[in-house]
Amino acid sequence: MDKQQLREAYKLYWLENGKPPVSVYAFCKIAGLPEAAFYDLYSSLEAVEKDIWLAIFEDTVQQLQNDEIYQAYSAREKLLTFYFMWVQKLKADRSYILLQKERFRFPAMRQAQLDSFKKAFYRYVEDLVKEGYQSGEVKERKYISDQYVHGFWVQALFVLRYWINDSSERFEMTDAAIEKAVHLSFQLIASNTLDSLLDFGKFMFTGK
């Protein structure tokens, strides 16, 4: 059994039992896997959950990077396309994710299982922001530019939570939410809107 097969077996356990296994031993007994073989692949059940989310992200990015049309897109178009593709990939595991719906409540969203995905997403967005600097889509601002990636991570969590709760046909409302969220974020970091807000905030606090 390789890592992908083990991840699929773990998701199947969730789907058939409605909850996670209580231990590696319990999971391996149902999966027909020697416990030692599990530890050859993962250090814990939590590591499996983290890798499930990372694998979905990596599969999404890999497919996009192999697309010549995607490579010609602007930074904004690339992020927009990423979200559309990502939620399409998530659909394959929607039942598994919905069983964990309580984990994804704002504002106290449990993010431990998203840690590996988060790190990879940060690297992906950092590259997009750099592309945005070069193309003029993103304005570089002293002390603030480094925070852009954190804002995009919050945006990713918003998209995930919105999709989880979306009951519209073919998740059309999620598509609309993605478009509005991406448009707003790039409008803020590319135009004078954010600068005006910062100047106003400075005036309110300093009177200058």
JOWO-V606426 format. One line per field, one symbol per residue. phi: phi as a letter, one per 40 degrees, with the letter a starting at -180 (. if undefined). Layout:
# JOWO-V606426
phi: ???
This chain:
# JOWO-V606426
phi: .cccccccccccddccbgacccacdccccccgbcdcccccbbcaccccccccccccccccccccccbccdccccdccccdcdccccccccdcbdcccccbdccbccccccbdccdccdcccdcccdcccccccccgcbccbcgbdccdcccccdcccccccccdccbccffcccdcccdcccdccccccbbcdccccccccccccbgb
